[in-house]
Structure formats: C-alpha cells, structure tokens
Amino acid sequence: MSVDNPDELLHTVLPPALEVLTAWSIAETEADPTVFHKAMNRAFGDAAGSLDPWRGFADMMFGLSSLSGILLDELAEATGRSRGDLLHAVHLRYLDPTG
C-alpha cells in the first residue's frame, strides 16, 4: 500500500481506530468485553490479511495513536486541563496496578 497525501493517510488509518474506540466504549457501557474483542480481532485480521501485513499493523497502530492524540487535545481544551494532567489521570484510572 502506498499513501500519496495526508488525506489519504487519514482515510486509511482512522476508520479502524474509530471502530476499535467505539467498540471499547460500547464494551465498557454494556459491560460486555466481547464487543471490543470482536472489533480488535477484525481489525487485526484485516491488517494481517493485507498485501503488506507489517504495514497494515503499523497503519492500525498509527491510527490509534493519532486518534488518541486528537481526542486528548479535545479533552484538554474542553476541560481546561493540560495534556499531562489528563494522561496522569488516565494512568491512575486504567494503568496503575495499585489503584
């Protein structure tokens, strides 16, 4: 796969990222992790089945990272908090094994 411009890149990487993020939200709201697992399996399957699987996985990770950055900026603006404060709160909520 080759990408000729930034708009094409966004069309390539953001849809799977949005699908995975939406599935995460649904899974959390409905307390049903299978929704998220199915979306991740499909996204990984699409990446693995592409002509260049490593590029497919890289595109998926880039899309998730880009979407996370966009959402973090939006959240920081909406709440008036810094990105660092928000990342620290996310770490405490989801990643801190003692919390």
Backbone bond lengths (Angstrom), bond angles and torsions (degrees), N, CA, C in turn:
res aa  C-N    CA-C-N  psi(-1)  N-CA   C-N-CA  omega(-1)  CA-C   N-CA-C  phi
1 M - - - 1.442 - - 1.511 108.10 -
2 S 1.317 116.53 136.08 1.460 119.41 172.51 1.519 108.02 -124.33
3 V 1.313 114.74 145.87 1.449 121.36 -178.70 1.520 107.45 -117.90
4 D 1.339 115.64 125.09 1.455 120.08 -173.39 1.518 114.72 -93.02
5 N 1.328 117.94 -19.82 1.467 118.76 -177.38 1.529 109.90 -155.79
6 P 1.334 116.64 165.84 1.478 119.54 -177.04 1.523 113.87 -61.56
7 D 1.340 118.40 -34.81 1.463 119.43 178.95 1.524 111.28 -65.05
8 E 1.314 116.43 -40.09 1.466 120.11 177.54 1.527 110.40 -65.63
9 L 1.323 115.89 -37.84 1.452 119.98 177.83 1.527 110.40 -61.32
10 L 1.335 117.15 -46.24 1.467 119.94 178.87 1.516 111.44 -62.63
11 H 1.330 117.85 -39.33 1.467 120.60 177.13 1.522 111.48 -64.44
12 T 1.314 116.86 -27.29 1.457 121.22 -179.29 1.512 112.33 -80.84
13 V 1.332 117.11 -43.84 1.461 119.79 -169.40 1.520 115.35 -98.14
14 L 1.326 118.93 -26.24 1.456 119.07 -175.02 1.532 115.57 -78.87
15 P 1.330 121.08 -37.59 1.474 118.13 -179.62 1.525 114.79 -55.90
16 P 1.340 120.03 -47.59 1.471 117.38 177.56 1.529 112.00 -63.57
17 A 1.323 116.74 -35.76 1.469 119.68 178.92 1.517 110.70 -64.97
18 L 1.319 117.47 -42.08 1.462 120.73 177.82 1.518 111.16 -64.47
19 E 1.316 116.78 -39.43 1.468 120.37 178.87 1.529 110.64 -62.24
20 V 1.325 116.35 -45.40 1.461 120.37 -179.24 1.520 110.30 -65.81
21 L 1.329 117.77 -43.01 1.467 120.71 178.81 1.519 111.08 -63.23
22 T 1.317 117.60 -43.12 1.462 121.54 178.13 1.527 110.66 -62.17
23 A 1.324 115.93 -42.56 1.468 119.75 178.45 1.524 110.96 -63.02
24 W 1.331 116.75 -37.55 1.466 119.97 176.90 1.524 110.06 -61.40
25 S 1.331 115.89 -45.38 1.472 120.32 -179.59 1.521 111.47 -61.85
26 I 1.318 116.29 -44.56 1.467 120.70 179.32 1.528 109.96 -63.67
27 A 1.328 116.37 -44.73 1.469 120.37 -179.31 1.519 110.78 -61.00
28 E 1.334 116.39 -40.84 1.464 119.74 -179.36 1.527 110.60 -69.75
29 T 1.329 117.52 -42.85 1.466 122.13 -178.50 1.522 111.12 -65.34
30 E 1.313 116.32 -43.68 1.460 120.64 -176.28 1.525 112.76 -93.86
31 A 1.325 116.35 2.80 1.467 121.72 -178.04 1.528 111.05 52.04
32 D 1.338 115.01 42.32 1.461 121.13 -178.90 1.532 109.06 -130.23
33 P 1.319 117.65 92.24 1.464 120.06 -176.73 1.525 114.40 -66.57
34 T 1.325 118.42 -13.73 1.463 119.67 -178.98 1.530 111.55 -64.76
35 V 1.323 117.87 -29.24 1.465 121.18 177.94 1.529 109.57 -60.84
36 F 1.324 115.96 -46.83 1.459 121.37 179.64 1.526 110.46 -66.72
37 H 1.320 117.45 -43.98 1.469 120.82 -178.33 1.524 110.80 -61.57
38 K 1.330 117.57 -40.75 1.468 120.70 178.64 1.522 111.23 -64.29
39 A 1.329 117.04 -42.36 1.472 120.58 179.15 1.524 110.64 -64.68
40 M 1.327 117.27 -43.23 1.467 120.19 179.06 1.525 110.81 -65.01
41 N 1.328 117.05 -43.21 1.466 120.07 178.70 1.522 111.22 -60.88
42 R 1.341 116.66 -40.82 1.461 119.85 178.84 1.521 110.66 -66.21
43 A 1.341 117.25 -45.08 1.463 120.95 -179.59 1.532 110.81 -63.05
44 F 1.334 116.67 -43.83 1.461 119.61 177.40 1.525 111.17 -65.83
45 G 1.328 116.74 -38.46 1.465 120.47 178.03 1.512 111.62 -62.85
46 D 1.332 116.71 -41.50 1.468 120.12 177.19 1.523 110.58 -63.07
47 A 1.327 116.66 -42.88 1.466 120.59 179.86 1.528 110.33 -64.10
48 A 1.329 116.29 -45.31 1.463 120.49 -178.63 1.526 112.19 -66.76
49 G 1.331 116.29 -29.77 1.461 120.56 -178.36 1.517 114.41 -88.21
50 S 1.328 117.20 -0.27 1.459 119.58 -179.48 1.530 109.87 -74.84
51 L 1.316 116.25 167.20 1.465 120.51 -179.69 1.528 111.92 -60.87
52 D 1.317 116.81 -31.88 1.460 122.46 178.30 1.537 107.53 -126.86
53 P 1.346 117.56 87.37 1.462 120.54 -174.49 1.530 114.15 -55.77
54 W 1.328 117.69 -40.04 1.469 118.98 179.38 1.517 110.79 -62.82
55 R 1.315 116.30 -38.87 1.471 120.09 177.70 1.529 109.37 -67.40
56 G 1.327 117.19 -39.27 1.457 120.95 177.82 1.524 111.83 -60.03
57 F 1.337 116.75 -44.03 1.467 120.26 177.97 1.529 110.70 -66.71
58 A 1.330 116.26 -40.93 1.466 119.99 178.72 1.530 110.21 -62.56
59 D 1.329 116.98 -42.43 1.467 120.48 177.96 1.520 111.14 -61.56
60 M 1.327 116.43 -41.50 1.456 119.80 -179.75 1.532 110.71 -64.72
61 M 1.318 116.82 -44.47 1.466 120.23 179.56 1.534 110.65 -66.33
62 F 1.325 117.07 -39.99 1.457 120.35 177.51 1.527 110.12 -62.82
63 G 1.321 116.66 -42.16 1.461 120.30 178.69 1.516 112.24 -62.07
64 L 1.317 116.76 -44.56 1.470 120.37 178.10 1.528 111.17 -63.84
65 S 1.318 116.56 -41.56 1.465 120.23 178.76 1.525 111.27 -65.21
66 S 1.329 116.17 -44.29 1.463 120.39 179.83 1.515 111.04 -62.81
67 L 1.313 116.39 -46.22 1.458 120.44 179.92 1.522 110.57 -63.13
68 S 1.313 117.18 -39.86 1.464 120.23 177.68 1.521 110.92 -61.28
69 G 1.326 116.65 -42.69 1.460 120.38 178.70 1.521 112.36 -63.98
70 I 1.327 115.75 -42.67 1.465 120.55 178.48 1.521 110.44 -61.70
71 L 1.325 116.02 -47.79 1.464 120.07 -179.68 1.522 112.07 -66.01
72 L 1.320 117.40 -36.08 1.458 120.85 177.55 1.528 110.49 -64.09
73 D 1.330 117.28 -42.85 1.464 120.58 177.26 1.522 111.29 -62.34
74 E 1.327 116.98 -43.53 1.467 121.21 179.03 1.528 111.07 -62.65
75 L 1.320 116.15 -43.06 1.458 120.51 179.90 1.530 111.07 -65.99
76 A 1.321 116.65 -40.83 1.464 120.36 178.28 1.527 110.43 -61.49
77 E 1.324 116.03 -44.14 1.464 119.66 179.31 1.529 111.11 -65.28
78 A 1.317 117.20 -42.59 1.471 121.22 -176.87 1.529 112.30 -68.76
79 T 1.324 117.01 -32.38 1.466 120.12 -175.87 1.521 113.50 -99.47
80 G 1.324 116.88 -13.32 1.456 120.01 -177.40 1.521 113.18 74.49
81 R 1.317 116.54 14.38 1.468 121.28 178.62 1.522 109.13 -100.48
82 S 1.313 116.59 159.06 1.465 120.23 178.37 1.526 109.78 -78.94
83 R 1.330 115.10 161.47 1.462 119.59 175.96 1.530 110.24 -60.05
84 G 1.321 116.23 -40.20 1.463 120.43 179.60 1.516 112.40 -60.92
85 D 1.338 116.26 -44.12 1.465 119.94 177.67 1.524 111.04 -61.14
86 L 1.330 115.82 -42.78 1.459 119.81 -179.41 1.526 111.57 -66.53
87 L 1.329 117.12 -42.61 1.463 119.94 178.84 1.530 110.97 -64.60
88 H 1.311 116.81 -37.08 1.458 120.23 177.13 1.535 110.20 -64.04
89 A 1.337 116.83 -42.97 1.466 120.69 178.62 1.526 111.06 -63.46
90 V 1.338 117.25 -40.96 1.473 121.01 177.33 1.525 109.46 -63.09
91 H 1.320 116.35 -43.64 1.464 120.21 179.21 1.534 110.54 -59.10
92 L 1.316 116.23 -47.21 1.464 119.31 -179.61 1.521 111.98 -63.95
93 R 1.326 116.33 -38.00 1.473 120.71 -175.63 1.535 112.26 -75.98
94 Y 1.321 116.94 -42.67 1.469 119.96 -170.67 1.523 115.92 -113.39
95 L 1.318 118.20 -22.68 1.457 119.26 -171.61 1.521 114.93 -114.64
96 D 1.322 117.81 -16.57 1.453 121.07 -177.37 1.532 109.81 -78.78
97 P 1.327 117.58 112.40 1.471 119.24 -177.06 1.519 113.01 -67.92
98 T 1.323 118.27 -17.75 1.459 119.74 -179.88 1.521 112.39 -89.17
99 G 1.359 116.42 -12.01 1.465 119.90 -174.67 1.432 113.76 -91.42
